[in-house]
Amino acid sequence: MTGDDAEELAVEQALALVGGRNQTRGRADDQAHDRANDQARHRADDRTGDQTGNQAGDQMPHNQNPGAPADPHPAPCTTPSPSPALPWDRARAVAARAGRGGPLAVVRLPLDRALGHVLAEPLAALTDLPSFDTSAMDGWAVAGPGPWTYEEGVSLLAGVGGSPAARLPDGTAVRIATGARTPADTTAVIRSEHAHVDEARGLLSTRRPVVTGQDIRPRGQECRSGDELVPAGTVVTPAVLGLAAAAGYDALPAVPRPRVDVLVLGDELLAAGLPHDGLIRDALGPMLGPWLRALGAEVSGPRRLGDDAEALREALTSSDADLIVTTGGTASGPVDHVHPVLAALGAELLVDGVTVRPGHPMLLARFAPDGPHLVGLPGNPLAAVSGLLTLAEPLLAGLAGRPAQDAYRALVHADVPGHPHDTRLVPVVHRAGRAGGRDHVAPLRYNGPAMLRGIAAADGLAVVPAGGVRSGTEVEILDLPWAPATPWTEGCFT
């Protein structure tokens, strides 16, 4: 079985588990059953560890038919049997596959609007680059051996004249500017600082040996017309814009950015001011929009709904986004409405809990075979970041046509405790090796589910397997889409 086949089988098994199929799958089913039991054992821990205040959330009833007509008045929250939580890597694979599930739309964007989009097609050169032989330096174009005669006051300038320059006879020279077309039969370009001009005799000589072709950019040196410059899936950077313009493009074939709505749930959240009287500041509303934009999405301003099932239902049914991100309400508290509302709307749960800490009660749902999708994040800030990187990032990459990121591993420079059963995501910062040592990552303090101080200093998260790792162990690293703007001091956070 190839690596791709193994991944496809793993994803199929994951979808079968969350879809409620009853086929026997040997040891994999036994492990899933154990995870379900473990999820039930730790449900109370989830409410305090991965949620904020009363944002604790329900599980989707198993007797709900995703294709049934929507009930405009969801039934009161009940206590259903928990669905098996997926392993962290399996959940990410399901999210990535969901993002790649449909054909990509293609739009043609002018160069001044294409920045940050993903190319929908390979970028092929529309012309040779350069499209004619040009001078790479200010100096003299010469033909044949020297010394060379020249005509005073005659120069070849870039952009002057649309036809090929006249032939340059042997033994002659002409002044030339950088980027100007070189005359036919030019042997080389002599830089101005290497040339000696004898005005009295009208002769040019050189202080250095002349090599045929020196300081000339021949036609097609960079590419020939039709050559692929960058592949489909490339993010359009300023450099890609410059290359596209040089290669003859006025507009680029791009994948539209996925559109995302952010719904912030919770009556206990303040939009401004200091926390007071049991109310706390909303940290996720200001954070998620910029984070999702850094992942390549178009994001609307966050909507604060409180703990209101009907308001949530109305927001979900009126949204025209490709992805809806909710915060809080994904566990099983009395005011956690995400699961009951999704059930009433006939949504299909692709991921219903992940064996990861923080962020265990995250979920991924789909409203129709081709979307839109919903990612339900826990209410606590670092738990929400865990859900964002576990489910939203691979889903958005697929929707935007971005190729999957290659995983990489790094040495961790400390013992990192693990959860007994689940994966942990721990904020880390990269450090340069000293005295010939290898570069490594250092885990950061303040990594509790409700804390942002550690992730604010981090440039990645370490994927720590169950049981933890010892110092010097290689761990998988999830990069953040930025690096800290401030050179944090290690002693404050590690």
PyMOL commands that set and color helices and strands:
alter all, ss='L'
color gray80, all
select helices_A, chain A and resi 3-18+27-41+43-49+88-99+111-113+192-194+238-246+284-294+309-318+338-344+381-400+453-457+490-493
alter helices_A, ss='H'
color red, helices_A
select strands_A, chain A and resi 86-87+107-110+118-119+123-124+134-135+139-142+148-156+172-176+188-191+195-198+203-206+216-217+228-230+251-255+259-264+269-270+280-281+298-299+303-304+323-327+348-352+354-357+363-366+373-377+408-412+423-431+440-443+460-464+474-479
alter strands_A, ss='S'
color yellow, strands_A
deselect
rebuild
show_as cartoon
